[in-house]
Amino acid sequence: MEKDMDRKTFKAMVVQATADGKYSRQITDKSLEELPEGEVLIKVLYSSLNYKDGLSATGHKGVTKNYPHTPGIDAAGVVEQSLSDAFQPGDEVIVTSYDLGMNTSGGFGQYISVPVAWVVPLPGNLSLKESMAYGSAGLSAGFCILKLQAQGITSGQGDILVTGATGGVGSFAVAMLAKIGYHVCAVTGKMKERQFLMDLGAKAVISRDDATDTTGKPLLKGRWAGVVDTVGGDILATAIRSTKQHGAVASCGNVASPDLHINVYPFILRGITLIGIDSQRTPMDFRRRTWEKIADEWKLTDLDRQISVCSLEALDVEIDRILAGKQKGRVVVDLTG
Ligand SMILES: NC(=O)c1ccc[n+]([C@@H]2O[C@H](COP(=O)([O-])OP(=O)(O)OC[C@H]3O[C@@H](n4cnc5c(N)ncnc54)[C@H](OP(=O)(O)O)[C@@H]3O)[C@@H](O)[C@H]2O)c1
């Protein structure tokens, strides 16, 4: 970073440990010299809120080890300085996951400084704000879809179950699968949001209770050609046992539970594939390929119904909401002010 830039300040959320063992969040001024040494300095214009940010903002040591810290695993903005020929000042770029917002100062600040290997050029046909409507959640939904397709799950093979459907990953999985012709059954704990899910393209909506089997049977009636699961626990166990012959299940999240109580019968009697999603370390070529799909073939035309936009100052309440499982769709953070 050029020396005369070092003292420049910018606005950021800073989470710090308090004397009573809790964590507080404030919007304060940081200076560029507080950022890590990085190859690309990016002026962040938009970020977005993910479940992991909620964990980082509340002292979850599995996500962030050291505080004070600025969360935000997603950022979209404009390159201000670059030590790499791959990017020039003025380029519009996206950074999602890797270590951003975990132990590297993240997108809830107006500047980030990151390795060049984390930076994705903004795909044509997508604005910076739109890219953050998707963010890590939409990208992860995209990874699930591409991986189900790689297992040969086509729209003609039957219904796709999406769990945690009103959440960030779930809502984008519902909308993008529906856009490309899949018949989606959405699972939600918020049955009052049934119409929201139908408007996204779900053909059926069921409650969490209806998606949870408690009989303990090793196999249930085969209903799903594929599954995008964002919640884990009993709902994932039920989904695997309800997947049809040679179907596939993408396991992406654990908001309900990290546990999975099943036996091997779905795998050895039905040939079901369990696909793991690790968006944090997904290789760059797969990442770029997924962004291209998102910006093109899967592009959603009415993103506004899936997002709300808030300022850095208004983010506090949204963090509490996502941790309580009450978020609907995605929150885009506007850092242009
Ligand atoms: N593996 C990866 O690379 C990757 C990438 C992105 C996210 N994730 C993970 O995916 C999960 C979802 O992330 P997100 O950003 O979509 O979070 P989110 O916006 O908070 O959505 C989660 C949704 O899950 C449902 N839910 C909440 N509590 C639940 C419970 N106790 N039992 C069952 N369902 C519950 C709710 O939807 P309904 O009310 O509609 O049921 C909620 O809206 C998180 O665990 C996140 O860490 C993983």
The ligand as an SDF file (V2000), in Angstrom:
LIG
                    3D

 48 52  0  0  0  0  0  0  0  0999 V2000
  -21.0470  -25.2590    3.2990 N   0  0  0  0  0  0  0  0  0  0  0  0
  -20.8760  -24.0290    2.8600 C   0  0  0  0  0  0  0  0  0  0  0  0
  -19.9550  -23.7290    2.1300 O   0  0  0  0  0  0  0  0  0  0  0  0
  -21.8690  -22.9870    3.2480 C   0  0  0  0  0  0  0  0  0  0  0  0
  -22.0110  -21.8060    2.5100 C   0  0  0  0  0  0  0  0  0  0  0  0
  -23.0320  -20.8970    2.8920 C   0  0  0  0  0  0  0  0  0  0  0  0
  -23.8090  -21.1690    4.0180 C   0  0  0  0  0  0  0  0  0  0  0  0
  -23.5700  -22.3090    4.7070 N   0  0  0  0  0  0  0  0  0  0  0  0
  -24.3950  -22.6720    5.8460 C   0  0  0  0  0  0  0  0  0  0  0  0
  -25.7210  -22.8640    5.3710 O   0  0  0  0  0  0  0  0  0  0  0  0
  -26.6210  -22.5740    6.4210 C   0  0  0  0  0  0  0  0  0  0  0  0
  -27.6300  -21.5520    5.9150 C   0  0  0  0  0  0  0  0  0  0  0  0
  -26.9780  -20.3260    5.6730 O   0  0  0  0  0  0  0  0  0  0  0  0
  -27.8430  -19.0460    5.2970 P   0  0  0  0  0  0  0  0  0  0  0  0
  -26.8780  -17.9490    5.0520 O   0  0  0  0  0  0  0  0  0  0  0  0
  -28.8330  -19.4340    4.2680 O   0  0  0  0  0  0  0  0  0  0  0  0
  -28.5980  -18.7980    6.7000 O   0  0  0  0  0  0  0  0  0  0  0  0
  -30.0060  -18.1070    6.9500 P   0  0  0  0  0  0  0  0  0  0  0  0
  -30.2510  -17.0260    5.9640 O   0  0  0  0  0  0  0  0  0  0  0  0
  -30.0400  -17.8130    8.4040 O   0  0  0  0  0  0  0  0  0  0  0  0
  -31.0550  -19.2660    6.6260 O   0  0  0  0  0  0  0  0  0  0  0  0
  -31.1750  -20.4160    7.3940 C   0  0  0  0  0  0  0  0  0  0  0  0
  -32.6250  -20.8870    7.3540 C   0  0  0  0  0  0  0  0  0  0  0  0
  -32.6920  -22.1780    7.9870 O   0  0  0  0  0  0  0  0  0  0  0  0
  -33.9540  -22.3260    8.5960 C   0  0  0  0  0  0  0  0  0  0  0  0
  -33.7510  -22.6360   10.0240 N   0  0  0  0  0  0  0  0  0  0  0  0
  -33.3090  -21.8170   10.9980 C   0  0  0  0  0  0  0  0  0  0  0  0
  -33.2290  -22.4490   12.1800 N   0  0  0  0  0  0  0  0  0  0  0  0
  -33.6400  -23.7150   11.9380 C   0  0  0  0  0  0  0  0  0  0  0  0
  -33.7990  -24.8710   12.7580 C   0  0  0  0  0  0  0  0  0  0  0  0
  -33.5200  -24.8390   14.0680 N   0  0  0  0  0  0  0  0  0  0  0  0
  -34.2480  -26.0090   12.1980 N   0  0  0  0  0  0  0  0  0  0  0  0
  -34.5280  -26.0520   10.8700 C   0  0  0  0  0  0  0  0  0  0  0  0
  -34.4020  -24.9900   10.0440 N   0  0  0  0  0  0  0  0  0  0  0  0
  -33.9590  -23.8440   10.5690 C   0  0  0  0  0  0  0  0  0  0  0  0
  -34.7090  -21.0050    8.4260 C   0  0  0  0  0  0  0  0  0  0  0  0
  -35.4820  -21.1260    7.2300 O   0  0  0  0  0  0  0  0  0  0  0  0
  -37.0170  -21.6280    7.2870 P   0  0  0  0  0  0  0  0  0  0  0  0
  -37.6660  -20.8310    8.3690 O   0  0  0  0  0  0  0  0  0  0  0  0
  -37.5190  -21.3280    5.9260 O   0  0  0  0  0  0  0  0  0  0  0  0
  -37.0000  -23.0740    7.6200 O   0  0  0  0  0  0  0  0  0  0  0  0
  -33.5860  -20.0200    8.1500 C   0  0  0  0  0  0  0  0  0  0  0  0
  -34.0550  -18.8970    7.4510 O   0  0  0  0  0  0  0  0  0  0  0  0
  -25.7560  -22.1020    7.6130 C   0  0  0  0  0  0  0  0  0  0  0  0
  -25.4930  -23.2230    8.4280 O   0  0  0  0  0  0  0  0  0  0  0  0
  -24.4990  -21.6310    6.9320 C   0  0  0  0  0  0  0  0  0  0  0  0
  -23.3950  -21.6420    7.7990 O   0  0  0  0  0  0  0  0  0  0  0  0
  -22.6280  -23.1960    4.3530 C   0  0  0  0  0  0  0  0  0  0  0  0
  1  2  1  0
  2  3  2  0
  2  4  1  0
  4  5  1  0
  4 48  2  0
  5  6  2  0
  6  7  1  0
  7  8  2  0
  8  9  1  0
  8 48  1  0
  9 10  1  0
  9 46  1  0
 10 11  1  0
 11 12  1  0
 11 44  1  0
 12 13  1  0
 13 14  1  0
 14 15  2  0
 14 16  1  0
 14 17  1  0
 17 18  1  0
 18 19  2  0
 18 20  1  0
 18 21  1  0
 21 22  1  0
 22 23  1  0
 23 24  1  0
 23 42  1  0
 24 25  1  0
 25 26  1  0
 25 36  1  0
 26 27  1  0
 26 35  1  0
 27 28  2  0
 28 29  1  0
 29 30  1  0
 29 35  2  0
 30 31  1  0
 30 32  2  0
 32 33  1  0
 33 34  2  0
 34 35  1  0
 36 37  1  0
 36 42  1  0
 37 38  1  0
 38 39  2  0
 38 40  1  0
 38 41  1  0
 42 43  1  0
 44 45  1  0
 44 46  1  0
 46 47  1  0
M  CHG  2   8   1  16  -1
M  END
$$$$
